Amino acid sequence: MSAAAATATLALSIPAGNESPQTVDAAPAPIWFPQFYENYISTFVKRGNEPYRVPILAPVDLAKGMAGWREVVKESALKLHGYNRIQDPKTGRWLSIGVVRAANIKGVVPLALHLAKALPGAHVASYHSQLFTIHRAYIERRLDELLTRKPKEPGGDPNWRIWEDPEIRGHLDDGKAHDLLYIVVASPVEEIGRDHDFDYGVIEPTSSASIVQTCGRVGRHRLEPKTLPNVAILQYNRKAVLAAAGKNYGGLVFSKPGLETEAAPYGTTDLAKLLDWDGLGKIDASLRFGAHKLAQLDDESLRQSLAYPMRVLVGAKGCDNLWMAGRYYTDYALRDDKPKQDWTYNVAEDTFYQLQKAKGKPATYVEKGNKVTRVAGLPRGWLQPSLAELVDEARRYGVSLDSAFSFKLPAYDETKGWAYYAGWGMVT
């Protein structure tokens, strides 16, 4: 489609009785809808055949435990950086912005800290739901700015926002590094509702859908056919490594998140066996619906989990009217919402408060600073503004400090306590 046609508003042909079709124009270069639709479909079909996300399997030696697993993540990020880095037109230096998808927040923070220490020249951020609300909003705003990879005009540089960003421009111009690595270690919050375009992704797998969803954040806007890999899928996820070391996860490593259940166990934790690598030259939505064993096991688990509730919904014999019972919606909730606790950080007092609720009494914040261990000796990460900067951010948007520094934690046995990694987030 030409640039003029692309900017034109659709013209609709409206028959007026026996008269000739009338064209309703809203732009100087109208086009017929059928032609527009034909062009759109042909472009869509052509795109569907292109390898925009090319995967590799990242082998993991279970005998090396979590330390070895984190090293595989590091080496995978370095390899994919080399394949997918972009060059600054001003300085000639290279950079990449990659995402590492971790299954759980318990895995995000330790993994991000490992990368920050093992790659001292890299800029590493942790992104998850147990950050201060204002900090998470700051991260999302910055990533929205940097990872909108669309040119100013057709044929232009889609990375112009990166080159013009003051922070990154400063890193490029200081001349300290020939290659700059920006790595976002994210929980599944990155998979849903974020319109981000990363240069590459390293994926801790928990389901076929999790792989497809994360890949949707790689090359999302640019859609450039690839000959070299831009996605690495870990052979084993974190729970599989811990299970091999004697940690008990009930045999379920593709669960929470994931679809594996005791009634439908997957039988293996090895992604070398769960994906058909001989036929996996690219990743798109077909991975979720194709012949891969992981997708088939996900489907079987869903089938078993939904068998009874679907009988209720269709009013099968013996299930009449059960859909009207409140228990049905409790037992088969749309979301597995575990109880959450409301917390806030008091900037002036430099301590943490938990919101406690008692039946018949108003909710009150109770100081819980003594239950929070503050982890010292942390490296400074990327996208980690100071407390003063976060306070300024809250005031700029007219948000109270109690709300700005609030966050939620899963209901937890507080005798075990919580750990706070300044700038990286809270971990239970």
C-alpha positions in Angstrom: 0.0 0.0 0.0 1.4 3.5 -0.9 2.1 6.1 1.8 -0.8 8.2 0.5 -3.2 5.2 0.6 -2.0 4.3 4.1 -2.9 7.7 5.4 -6.2 7.9 3.7 -9.4 7.3 5.5 -11.5 4.4 4.1 -14.1 5.4 1.6 -17.4 3.4 1.7 -19.5 2.7 -1.3 -23.1 3.3 -0.4 -25.8 2.4 -3.0 -28.5 5.0 -3.3 -31.6 3.3 -4.7 -31.0 2.7 -8.5 -28.4 5.4 -8.6 -24.7 4.7 -9.0 -22.7 4.0 -5.8 -21.9 7.2 -3.9 -18.4 7.5 -2.4 -18.2 9.2 1.0 -14.8 10.8 1.2 -13.1 11.8 4.5 -9.6 12.3 3.0 -8.0 13.5 -0.2 -6.9 10.0 -1.3 -9.9 7.6 -0.7 -9.7 3.9 -1.5 -12.3 1.2 -1.8 -12.7 -1.0 1.3 -12.3 -4.2 -0.7 -8.9 -3.1 -2.0 -7.8 -2.0 1.4 -9.0 -5.3 2.9 -7.2 -7.3 0.1 -4.0 -5.4 0.7 -4.3 -5.9 4.5 -4.9 -9.7 4.2 -2.1 -10.2 1.7 0.3 -8.3 4.0 -0.9 -10.3 7.0 -0.4 -13.6 5.2 3.0 -12.7 4.0 4.0 -11.7 7.6 2.8 -15.0 8.9 5.3 -16.8 6.8 8.3 -14.7 8.0 10.6 -15.8 10.8 10.3 -12.8 13.1 11.2 -14.8 16.3 13.9 -17.4 15.8 14.4 -19.6 18.9 17.3 -21.6 20.3 17.3 -24.0 23.2 19.6 -22.9 26.1 21.0 -26.1 27.6 21.0 -26.4 31.4 23.1 -28.8 33.4 20.9 -29.7 36.4 23.9 -30.9 38.4 25.1 -27.3 38.5 22.1 -26.1 40.4 20.7 -22.6 40.5 24.2 -21.0 40.1 24.6 -22.9 36.8 21.1 -22.0 35.7 21.7 -18.3 36.3 24.9 -18.5 34.3 23.0 -20.0 31.4 20.7 -17.0 31.5 23.7 -14.6 31.5 25.4 -16.4 28.6 22.1 -16.5 26.6 21.7 -12.8 27.1 25.2 -12.1 25.9 24.8 -14.3 22.9 21.5 -12.8 21.9 22.9 -9.3 22.4 25.6 -10.1 19.9 23.0 -11.3 17.4 20.5 -8.5 17.8 22.4 -5.3 18.9 21.7 -2.0 17.1 24.2 0.6 16.2 24.1 4.2 17.3 24.3 6.4 14.2 26.2 9.1 16.1 28.9 7.3 18.0 29.0 3.9 16.2 28.6 2.1 19.6 26.2 -0.8 20.0 23.4 -1.5 22.3 20.5 -3.9 22.9 17.5 -3.8 25.2 16.5 -7.4 26.1 13.9 -9.0 28.4 14.5 -12.0 30.6 11.1 -13.6 31.5 11.1 -15.2 35.0 8.2 -17.3 36.1 7.9 -15.9 39.7 8.9 -12.8 41.7 11.0 -15.1 43.9 13.1 -15.8 40.8 13.1 -12.2 39.4 15.1 -10.4 42.1 17.9 -13.0 42.7 18.3 -13.4 38.9 18.4 -9.7 38.3 21.0 -9.3 41.1 23.1 -12.1 39.6 23.1 -10.4 36.2 24.0 -7.0 37.7 27.0 -8.5 39.5 28.1 -10.8 36.7 27.8 -8.1 34.1 29.1 -5.0 35.8 28.9 -3.0 32.6 25.3 -3.9 32.0 22.2 -1.9 33.0 19.8 -4.4 34.7 16.3 -3.7 36.0 13.8 -5.8 37.8 10.1 -5.4 36.9 7.3 -7.1 38.9 4.2 -6.4 41.0 5.9 -6.1 44.4 7.6 -2.8 43.7 6.4 0.4 45.2 3.4 1.5 43.0 5.2 4.8 42.0 8.3 2.8 41.1 6.5 0.4 38.9 4.7 3.2 37.2 8.0 4.9 36.6 9.5 1.7 35.1 6.4 1.3 32.8 6.6 4.9 31.7 10.3 4.6 30.8 9.8 1.3 29.0 6.8 2.7 27.1 9.0 5.5 25.9 12.1 3.5 25.0 10.4 0.4 23.6 8.0 2.1 21.2 10.1 1.2 18.1 8.2 3.1 15.4 9.7 5.6 12.9 8.8 9.2 12.9 8.0 8.9 9.2 7.8 5.9 6.8 11.2 4.4 6.2 12.8 6.2 9.2 14.7 4.8 12.1 12.4 3.0 14.5 15.0 3.4 17.3 15.0 7.2 17.3 13.5 7.4 20.8 16.4 5.4 22.1 19.0 7.6 20.5 17.3 10.8 21.7 16.7 9.6 25.3 18.9 11.7 27.6 19.9 8.8 29.9 20.9 6.5 27.1 22.5 9.2 25.1 24.7 10.0 28.1 25.8 6.4 28.3 26.6 6.3 24.6 28.5 9.6 24.6 30.6 8.9 27.7 32.6 6.4 25.6 33.2 3.9 28.5 31.8 0.9 26.7 31.7 -0.2 23.1 28.6 -2.4 23.7 25.8 -1.4 26.1 23.4 -4.1 27.5 20.1 -3.1 28.9 18.3 -6.0 30.5 14.8 -6.1 32.1 14.3 -9.1 34.3 10.5 -9.4 34.4 7.8 -11.5 36.0 4.8 -12.4 33.9 3.5 -8.8 34.3 5.4 -8.1 31.1 3.4 -10.6 29.1 0.0 -8.9 29.4 -1.0 -5.5 28.2 2.5 -4.1 27.6 3.2 -2.8 24.1 7.0 -3.2 24.3 9.4 -4.1 21.5 12.6 -5.7 22.9 15.6 -6.7 20.8 15.6 -10.2 22.3 14.1 -12.4 24.9 15.4 -15.2 27.3 12.4 -17.2 28.5 11.9 -19.3 31.6 9.1 -21.5 30.3 6.0 -22.5 32.2 3.5 -23.2 29.4 3.2 -23.0 25.7 1.2 -19.8 26.0 3.9 -18.1 28.2 6.5 -18.7 25.4 4.2 -17.2 22.7 3.2 -14.2 24.9 6.8 -13.3 25.8 7.9 -13.7 22.2 5.2 -11.2 21.3 7.4 -8.6 23.1 10.4 -9.3 20.8 10.5 -7.3 17.6 6.9 -6.4 18.2 6.8 -3.2 16.2 9.6 -3.7 13.7 8.7 -7.1 12.4 12.0 -7.7 10.7 12.7 -11.2 9.4 15.6 -12.9 11.3 18.2 -15.3 10.2 19.9 -15.4 13.7 18.2 -16.3 17.0 16.5 -13.6 19.0 14.8 -15.9 21.5 16.4 -18.3 23.9 14.2 -20.9 25.8 15.8 -22.4 28.9 15.9 -26.2 28.8 14.6 -26.3 32.4 12.8 -23.7 34.5 13.8 -22.6 38.0 11.4 -25.1 39.8 12.8 -28.0 37.8 16.3 -27.1 38.8 15.2 -26.8 42.5 13.3 -30.1 42.2 16.4 -31.8 40.9 18.3 -30.5 43.9 15.8 -32.1 46.3 13.4 -29.2 46.7 9.8 -30.5 46.9 7.4 -28.9 44.4 5.0 -31.9 44.4 6.4 -32.9 41.1 4.8 -29.9 39.4 7.2 -27.5 37.8 4.8 -26.1 35.1 2.3 -24.8 37.7 1.7 -21.4 39.4 2.1 -20.1 36.8 1.3 -22.9 34.3 -1.4 -25.5 33.7 0.2 -28.7 35.1 -1.9 -30.4 37.8 -1.6 -33.5 39.8 -4.4 -35.0 37.7 -2.6 -34.1 34.5 1.2 -34.4 35.2 3.5 -33.6 32.3 5.9 -36.4 32.9 9.1 -34.5 32.0 10.5 -31.1 32.8 12.8 -31.0 29.8 12.0 -28.4 27.0 14.2 -30.4 24.7 11.5 -33.0 24.7 8.5 -30.9 25.2 9.1 -28.8 22.0 9.6 -30.2 18.5 12.9 -28.5 17.8 13.3 -30.0 14.4 10.3 -28.2 13.2 10.7 -25.0 15.2 12.3 -22.6 12.8 10.3 -19.7 14.2 7.9 -18.9 17.0 4.4 -17.6 16.5 0.9 -18.5 17.8 1.0 -21.8 16.0 3.3 -23.1 18.8 0.3 -23.0 21.2 -1.9 -24.9 18.8 0.5 -27.1 17.0 2.0 -30.6 17.5 4.4 -29.7 20.3 4.0 -32.0 23.3 3.9 -29.0 25.7 0.9 -27.5 23.9 -0.8 -30.9 23.9 -0.2 -31.4 27.6 -1.5 -27.8 28.3 -4.7 -28.7 26.3 -5.2 -32.0 28.2 -4.8 -30.2 31.5 -7.4 -27.6 30.5 -9.7 -30.3 29.2 -9.6 -32.1 32.5 -9.9 -29.0 34.6 -12.9 -27.7 32.7 -14.8 -31.0 32.2 -17.1 -30.6 35.2 -17.6 -26.8 35.2 -18.6 -27.0 31.5 -21.2 -29.7 32.3 -22.6 -27.3 34.8 -22.7 -24.4 32.4 -24.5 -26.4 29.7 -26.9 -27.9 32.2 -25.9 -31.5 31.7 -27.9 -34.2 33.5 -27.3 -34.1 37.2 -26.0 -30.5 37.0 -29.2 -28.6 36.5 -29.2 -25.1 37.9 -25.8 -25.6 39.7 -24.5 -22.6 37.8 -26.7 -20.4 40.0 -25.0 -21.5 43.2 -22.4 -19.2 44.7 -20.1 -22.1 45.4 -19.7 -22.8 41.7 -18.0 -19.4 41.2 -15.9 -19.9 44.3 -14.7 -23.3 43.2 -14.2 -22.3 39.6 -13.2 -18.7 39.8 -12.0 -16.9 36.6 -8.8 -16.1 38.5 -7.0 -17.9 41.3 -6.8 -14.8 43.4 -4.9 -15.6 46.6 -5.4 -13.3 49.6 -3.2 -10.2 49.4 -1.9 -7.9 52.1 -1.7 -4.1 51.6 1.5 -2.5 52.6 3.1 1.0 52.4 6.5 2.4 53.0 6.6 5.6 55.1 9.3 7.7 53.6 9.6 10.1 56.6 9.9 7.3 59.1 11.9 5.0 56.8 9.8 2.0 57.8 7.1 -0.3 56.5 3.4 -0.5 57.5 0.9 -3.2 56.9 -2.8 -2.6 56.6 -4.7 -4.8 59.1 -8.4 -5.3 59.0 -10.6 -6.6 61.9 -14.2 -7.4 61.7 -16.3 -4.5 62.8 -13.4 -2.2 63.1 -11.8 0.3 60.7 -8.7 -0.8 58.9 -5.5 0.6 60.3 -1.9 0.6 59.3 0.4 -1.2 61.8 4.2 -0.7 61.8 6.0 -3.9 60.7 9.5 -2.7 60.0 10.9 -5.3 62.4 9.5 -8.0 60.2 11.4 -6.8 57.1 15.0 -7.7 56.5 16.8 -5.0 54.5 19.4 -6.7 52.3 22.6 -4.7 52.1 25.5 -4.6 49.6 23.3 -4.4 46.6 24.5 -3.2 43.2 22.8 -0.2 41.7 20.4 -1.2 38.9 18.8 0.4 35.9 15.5 2.2 36.2 16.0 2.7 39.9 15.4 6.4 40.8 16.2 7.6 44.3 13.6 7.9 47.0 13.7 11.7 46.5 13.1 11.3 42.8 10.1 8.9 43.5 8.7 11.5 45.9 9.0 14.1 43.2 7.3 11.7 40.7 4.4 11.2 43.1 4.0 15.0 43.7 4.1 15.6 39.9 1.1 13.4 39.4 -0.7 14.5 42.6 -0.5 11.1 44.3 -0.3 10.9 48.1 2.9 9.3 49.4 0.9 6.6 51.2 -0.6 5.6 47.8 2.6 6.1 45.8 4.7 3.9 48.1 2.0 1.2 48.5 2.3 -2.3 47.3 0.7 -5.7 47.8 2.2 -8.9 49.1 0.6 -12.4 49.1 -0.8 -13.5 52.5 2.2 -15.0 54.3 3.3 -16.5 57.5 4.9 -13.4 59.0 7.1 -15.4 61.3 9.2 -16.1 58.2 9.4 -12.3 57.5 10.0 -10.5 54.3 13.2 -9.3 52.5 13.5 -5.8 51.0 16.0 -5.3 48.2 16.2 -1.5 47.8 15.5 -0.6 44.2 14.8 -4.3 43.3 11.6 -4.9 45.3 10.2 -6.9 48.1 10.4 -10.7 48.2 8.5 -13.1 50.5 
